[in-house]
Amino acid sequence: MQREEVIKTVNHFLVEEIEIEEGLLTEGALLKEDLGIDSLDFVDIVVIVEKNFGFKIKPEEMKDVKTLGQFYDYITQKVN
């Protein structure tokens, strides 16, 4: 799967399911500080990622993922 497809899918569910304003979705946006993703949102994101991309997010793999761009890269790497 191309990174562009990952970005489109992730952005869609962040806007539709997590209700994040589309204008905030930039590569450098910090997941917690800029996008306001909290632990409850993250639980929803784990379920959505599993449904859309077919793998489970492991918390230990996410410890260094701070920005939306890093999250796109993480998903792209896992699905390829």
HUHUSUL-V763644 format. One record per residue. N is the residue number from 1. RES is the residue in one letter. SS is DSSP state (h for helix, s for strand, l for the rest). PSI is psi in whole degrees, 0 to 359 (NA if undefined). NEAR is the number of other ideal C-beta (glycine too) atoms within 12 Angstrom. Layout:
N;RES;SS;PSI;NEAR
N;RES;SS;PSI;NEAR
This chain:
1;M;l;134;20
2;Q;l;150;13
3;R;h;325;20
4;E;h;322;12
5;E;h;320;18
6;V;h;313;27
7;I;h;313;23
8;K;h;315;20
9;T;h;313;28
10;V;h;313;39
11;N;h;320;30
12;H;h;312;18
13;F;h;333;30
14;L;h;322;35
15;V;h;312;19
16;E;h;317;15
17;E;l;320;22
18;I;l;348;30
19;E;l;46;15
20;I;l;138;27
21;E;l;130;15
22;E;h;325;18
23;G;h;341;12
24;L;h;347;22
25;L;l;86;28
26;T;l;159;21
27;E;l;322;20
28;G;l;359;17
29;A;l;129;27
30;L;s;132;20
31;L;l;312;33
32;K;l;306;18
33;E;l;314;14
34;D;l;321;21
35;L;l;347;30
36;G;l;24;19
37;I;l;119;32
38;D;l;184;15
39;S;h;325;14
40;L;h;319;12
41;D;h;320;21
42;F;h;324;23
43;V;h;316;17
44;D;h;318;22
45;I;h;319;34
46;V;h;314;27
47;V;h;316;18
48;I;h;318;26
49;V;h;317;33
50;E;h;317;19
51;K;h;318;16
52;N;h;327;26
53;F;h;349;27
54;G;l;24;14
55;F;l;158;20
56;K;l;135;18
57;I;l;130;27
58;K;l;124;14
59;P;h;322;14
60;E;h;333;9
61;E;h;341;19
62;M;h;356;25
63;K;l;331;11
64;D;l;0;13
65;V;l;107;27
66;K;l;330;21
67;T;s;163;23
68;L;h;321;31
69;G;h;319;24
70;Q;h;325;22
71;F;h;317;40
72;Y;h;314;33
73;D;h;318;23
74;Y;h;311;29
75;I;h;315;37
76;T;h;316;24
77;Q;h;319;17
78;K;h;325;23
79;V;h;349;22
80;N;l;NA;14
